[in-house]
Amino acid sequence: MTTNEIHIGSIIEQRVRAGGHSVSWLAGILCCERTNVYSIFRRRSIDSGLLYRISEALRFDFFALYSNLLRENELDEEMEAEKEAAAARKRRRAAING
């Protein structure tokens, strides 16, 4: 998965709705107009300061989505490196055993 696959605005909208909150409620918390909140819902990426304020308001760690993605990618890289190392060991053994 890549960061392009995380549509943060859509996820924020889901959390707002799941929490039973209105767009007006979030607009009030963020000190902005409802149209700005709808604009946030359409965004694929968002300023970290704004995301922090939204995380506080909704009591949800949106940053964890990205942290988990980093960990998943690191694990994928580690698994790929281990596969390559195992293949190299197998080639070496085959070359030695001729």
C-alpha positions as CSV (number, residue, x, y, z in Angstrom):
1,M,0.0,0.0,0.0
2,T,1.1,3.5,-0.7
3,T,0.2,6.9,0.8
4,N,-1.8,7.5,-2.5
5,E,-4.1,4.7,-1.4
6,I,-5.0,6.5,1.8
7,H,-7.7,9.1,1.0
8,I,-7.5,11.0,4.3
9,G,-10.4,13.2,3.6
10,S,-12.7,10.3,3.0
11,I,-11.5,8.6,6.2
12,I,-12.1,11.8,8.2
13,E,-15.6,12.0,6.8
14,Q,-16.2,8.4,7.8
15,R,-15.0,9.1,11.4
16,V,-17.2,12.2,11.6
17,R,-20.3,10.3,10.5
18,A,-19.5,7.2,12.7
19,G,-19.1,9.5,15.7
20,G,-22.6,10.9,15.1
21,H,-21.1,14.4,14.4
22,S,-22.3,16.9,11.9
23,V,-20.3,18.9,9.4
24,S,-21.4,22.0,11.3
25,W,-19.9,20.5,14.5
26,L,-16.5,19.9,12.9
27,A,-16.6,23.4,11.3
28,G,-17.2,24.9,14.7
29,I,-14.3,23.0,16.2
30,L,-12.0,24.0,13.4
31,C,-13.3,27.6,13.3
32,C,-14.1,27.4,9.6
33,E,-17.1,27.3,7.3
34,R,-19.0,24.1,6.5
35,T,-17.7,24.4,2.9
36,N,-14.2,24.1,4.2
37,V,-15.1,20.9,5.9
38,Y,-16.5,19.5,2.7
39,S,-13.3,20.5,1.0
40,I,-11.3,18.6,3.6
41,F,-13.5,15.5,2.9
42,R,-12.4,15.7,-0.8
43,R,-8.6,15.9,0.0
44,R,-6.2,13.0,-0.5
45,S,-3.6,14.7,1.6
46,I,-3.8,17.3,4.4
47,D,-1.6,19.6,6.4
48,S,-0.2,17.9,9.5
49,G,-1.3,20.7,11.8
50,L,-4.9,20.5,10.5
51,L,-4.8,16.7,10.8
52,Y,-3.7,17.1,14.4
53,R,-6.6,19.4,15.2
54,I,-9.0,17.0,13.6
55,S,-7.4,14.0,15.4
56,E,-8.0,15.9,18.7
57,A,-11.6,16.8,17.9
58,L,-12.5,13.3,16.8
59,R,-10.3,11.6,19.4
60,F,-8.8,9.4,16.7
61,D,-5.1,9.1,15.7
62,F,-5.2,9.6,11.9
63,F,-1.4,9.7,12.0
64,A,-1.4,6.0,12.9
65,L,-2.7,5.2,9.5
66,Y,0.5,6.5,8.0
67,S,2.7,5.0,10.8
68,N,1.1,1.6,10.2
69,L,1.7,2.0,6.5
70,L,5.4,2.7,7.2
71,R,5.7,-0.5,9.3
72,E,3.9,-2.6,6.7
73,N,6.3,-1.3,4.0
74,E,9.3,-2.0,6.3
75,L,8.1,-5.5,6.9
76,D,7.6,-6.1,3.1
77,E,11.1,-4.8,2.5
78,E,12.5,-7.1,5.2
79,M,10.7,-10.1,3.8
80,E,11.9,-9.4,0.3
81,A,15.5,-9.0,1.6
82,E,15.2,-12.3,3.4
83,K,13.9,-14.0,0.2
84,E,16.9,-12.6,-1.8
85,A,19.3,-13.7,0.9
86,A,17.8,-17.3,0.9
87,A,18.0,-17.4,-2.9
88,A,21.7,-16.3,-2.8
89,R,22.5,-19.0,-0.1
90,K,20.8,-21.6,-2.3
91,R,22.8,-20.5,-5.4
92,R,26.1,-20.6,-3.4
93,R,25.3,-24.2,-2.1
94,A,24.4,-25.3,-5.6
95,A,27.7,-23.8,-6.9
96,I,29.7,-25.5,-4.2
97,N,28.0,-28.9,-4.6
98,G,28.3,-28.5,-8.4
